[in-house]
Amino acid sequence: MNVFTFIAVYAGLAVLVLAALSPVIVELDARFPVGRRQRAAAASPARPAVPAAPRPAKALKGTRITAHA
């Protein structure tokens, strides 16, 4: 067993461990957000939802029929 095999085995084991722990890491990240996301959420206040005003109907050229777009 040479040094490259030794390194490859441990690198493969590290990848398998990280792949097995990825659902836990994602769950913890979603449950306890930190850092930039907290600062960004604190810096930008939530804006209230305001319904858009309806646009007036446009007259079609050469007719009296109006479009509803």
Residue, then its C-alpha position, 0 to 999 in steps of 0.5 A: m500500500n503506497v502513499f497515494t492509496f493511503i491518501a485516496v482511502y482517507a479522502g474517500l472516507a472524508v467524502l462519504v462522511l460529508a455526504a452522510l452528514s449533509p442532511v444534518i448540516v442543511e437542517l441546522d443551517a435552516r434552523f439556525p441562520v447566522g451571519r450575512r442572512q441575519r444582518a441582511a434581514a435586520a437591515s431591510p425592513a419588511r415592506p407591506a404588500v400594496p395591491a397594484a392599481p388597475r390600469p385604464a383600458k387602451a382604445l384600439k386604433g380605428t375602433r371604439i372597442t377598448a382592450h382590457a390589457 
